[in-house]
Amino acid sequence: MTPADHPEPTPTATDAQTVDITVAAGELIRRLRSMHGPLMFHQSGGCCDGSAPMCYPAGEFRTGGSDVLLASLAVEGVDERIPFWMSTSQYELWRHTRLIVDVVEGRGSGFSLEAPEGVRFLIRSRLI
């Protein structure tokens, strides 16, 4: 799987959405949802994989006053929307971009649900 296999995002709620997903990310999200139930994303901006979006069972990662809810992703085949959170400090750096959740081969953080699948979520961005 290469970025060329799925370069265009699949729209989520509206064209004005700040977070989109690629076709490959949508497929992985549906698979993870079937295994783990409702999901959530959080992107912290910390070191190592901290700048990659982490996928957790909904409510597993505690958000608070230092986090921003950027989007509630509508993923085809998933009944509920999936919240996408980002730390406020990371948001300040990325606030002028449209984020695109994609999937690439390789292991990311062991805390994100996709880690055992041999792939990891990755953020691509475009200026808005």
C-alpha positions as CSV (number, residue, x, y, z in Angstrom):
1,M,0.0,0.0,0.0
2,T,1.4,3.3,-1.0
3,P,0.0,6.9,-0.9
4,A,-0.6,6.6,-4.6
5,D,-3.1,3.8,-3.9
6,H,-5.4,6.2,-2.2
7,P,-4.4,9.9,-2.6
8,E,-7.8,11.5,-2.4
9,P,-9.7,11.8,0.9
10,T,-13.2,10.5,1.2
11,P,-15.4,13.4,2.4
12,T,-16.8,13.2,5.9
13,A,-19.6,15.5,6.9
14,T,-19.2,18.5,4.6
15,D,-16.8,20.1,2.2
16,A,-15.9,22.5,5.0
17,Q,-14.8,19.7,7.2
18,T,-11.4,20.2,8.7
19,V,-10.6,16.4,8.9
20,D,-11.1,14.0,6.1
21,I,-10.3,10.3,5.7
22,T,-8.9,8.4,2.7
23,V,-10.6,5.3,1.3
24,A,-7.9,3.1,3.0
25,A,-8.5,4.8,6.4
26,G,-12.2,4.3,6.1
27,E,-11.7,0.5,5.4
28,L,-9.4,0.2,8.4
29,I,-11.8,2.2,10.6
30,R,-14.7,-0.1,9.7
31,R,-12.6,-3.2,10.5
32,L,-11.4,-1.7,13.9
33,R,-15.0,-0.7,14.7
34,S,-16.2,-4.2,14.1
35,M,-13.5,-5.6,16.5
36,H,-13.5,-2.9,19.2
37,G,-16.9,-1.1,19.1
38,P,-17.2,2.8,18.9
39,L,-13.9,4.6,18.3
40,M,-12.2,7.9,18.8
41,F,-9.1,9.6,17.5
42,H,-6.6,11.8,19.4
43,Q,-3.5,13.6,18.1
44,S,-1.3,15.0,20.8
45,G,1.8,16.5,19.2
46,G,4.2,14.8,21.6
47,C,7.4,13.2,20.7
48,C,7.8,10.0,18.6
49,D,4.4,8.9,17.3
50,G,2.7,11.8,19.3
51,S,2.2,13.7,16.1
52,A,0.3,10.7,14.5
53,P,-3.4,10.3,15.2
54,M,-4.1,7.5,17.7
55,C,-7.2,5.4,17.5
56,Y,-8.8,4.2,20.7
57,P,-12.1,2.7,21.8
58,A,-14.5,5.6,22.4
59,G,-13.8,7.1,25.9
60,E,-10.6,5.2,26.5
61,F,-8.5,8.3,26.1
62,R,-9.5,11.0,28.5
63,T,-9.8,14.4,26.9
64,G,-9.9,17.7,28.8
65,G,-9.5,21.4,28.7
66,S,-6.2,21.1,26.8
67,D,-7.9,19.3,23.9
68,V,-10.0,20.5,20.9
69,L,-12.7,18.5,19.2
70,L,-11.9,19.1,15.5
71,A,-14.5,16.9,13.9
72,S,-17.0,14.1,14.3
73,L,-16.1,11.9,11.4
74,A,-18.9,10.3,9.4
75,V,-17.5,7.0,8.0
76,E,-19.6,5.0,5.6
77,G,-20.6,1.7,7.2
78,V,-20.2,3.0,10.8
79,D,-23.4,4.0,12.6
80,E,-22.0,6.6,14.9
81,R,-19.7,9.5,14.2
82,I,-16.1,9.2,15.3
83,P,-14.7,12.1,17.3
84,F,-11.3,13.5,16.3
85,W,-9.6,15.3,19.1
86,M,-6.3,17.2,19.0
87,S,-4.2,18.8,21.8
88,T,-4.6,22.6,21.8
89,S,-0.9,23.1,21.3
90,Q,-0.9,20.9,18.2
91,Y,-4.0,22.6,17.0
92,E,-2.3,26.0,17.1
93,L,0.3,24.7,14.7
94,W,-2.2,22.9,12.3
95,R,-5.2,25.3,12.5
96,H,-4.8,26.5,8.9
97,T,-4.7,23.1,7.4
98,R,-7.2,20.4,6.3
99,L,-6.1,17.2,7.9
100,I,-6.4,13.9,6.0
101,V,-6.3,10.7,8.0
102,D,-4.5,8.0,5.9
103,V,-3.0,4.6,6.5
104,V,0.5,3.4,5.7
105,E,2.3,0.1,6.2
106,G,4.5,-0.2,9.3
107,R,4.0,-0.2,13.0
108,G,3.3,3.0,14.9
109,S,2.6,3.4,18.6
110,G,1.6,0.3,20.5
111,F,-1.2,2.2,22.1
112,S,-3.2,2.8,18.9
113,L,-5.7,0.1,17.9
114,E,-4.3,-0.4,14.4
115,A,-0.8,-1.4,15.7
116,P,-1.3,-5.2,15.6
117,E,-2.6,-4.9,12.0
118,G,0.9,-4.0,10.7
119,V,-0.3,-0.5,9.6
120,R,-0.5,2.9,11.2
121,F,-2.6,6.0,10.8
122,L,-0.9,9.0,9.4
123,I,-1.9,12.6,8.9
124,R,-1.5,14.3,5.6
125,S,-2.4,18.0,5.4
126,R,-3.4,20.7,2.9
127,L,-3.4,24.4,3.6
128,I,-6.9,25.9,3.6
